[in-house]
Amino acid sequence: MVDDLLKETERLIKERPLAGEVLTAFRDLAALMVGATPATKEAPVDEQLKDIKREEGFPLFARGDLPVDLDSATELLETFLTTLQTKERQDSEGLESALRVCQKDDSWSRNLLSMILKNDEDAIVRVAGDVNLEAQTLKFLAQMALTPSIQALRDLYLPHIDTDAWDYGYCPFCGSSPSISFFDKTGKRYMHCELCGLEWRFPRLRCPFCSNVDHKNMGYFDVENQEGFRVDFCRQCGRYIKAVDKRVFEQTGPMELENLATLHLDILAVKEGFK
């Protein structure tokens, strides 16, 4: 899986030179994930409870309760910090500080990873400030460290997830929000989970964040000379989500890569007042 991701990253680096820097940074971290074998153990699933959860709109797991392999993720996070703090980066001192804390106190990494799973943004900001790192940087590294374990767990439970019967704007597996969306070759709209990467079909004219269906309060904008990419927004809740139209392209990358390659759209959306 990681090998395929690396190949796709290399392809996109060549095809999207403007996104080369961020994709290269991702590639370097993904290369460190090769060989990661997190422990996964499937717990029995109560089929009746699973059906009730789906009917009531509850995901299979709450993201804070995902039984991930924190030991494997902790080891991978330390590997990331060890590698990055040797490179010429503006935040090298912060990375070195985080590495020292990580090596001194194993609970620091585990607590950070738990904050990611609980989506505790305030706590992440505090922890990042303590080591003089940007919160987004530390969050990205920690979430990348969790990725092999979360995706292995997702794949283990896929037989218990009916994405066709799911009609909500959050992930049916872990309950996380989508990070990006796309239209497939037939024009159907899909959401991509920001944590586990699961994808599920979603109505074209509905906000995934507040379920608004009033088209008068919804819209989108795109960027000149960048056909196939756009930002869908909802004035009712003030949220936005990027969209990739696969009908425009012969080939697109995995959505986690497309999300990184379109960071300029996030900047534009925030400038327009959306969040």
Secondary structure, DSSP 4 states (H G I P E B T S, - for coil): -HHHHHHHHHHHHHH-GGGHHHHHHHHHHHHHTTT------PPP--HHHHHHHHHHT--SS-GGG----HHHHHHHHHHHHHHHTTS--TTHHHHHHHHHHHHH-HHHHHHHHHHHHHT-HHHHHHHHHHTT--HHHHHHHHHHHHHHHHHHHHHHHGGG--GGG--SSS-TTT-PPEEEEEE-TTS-EEEEETTT--EEE--TTS-TTT----GGGEEEEE-TT-TTEEEEEETTT--EEEEEETTS-S----HHHHHHHTHHHHHHHHHTT--
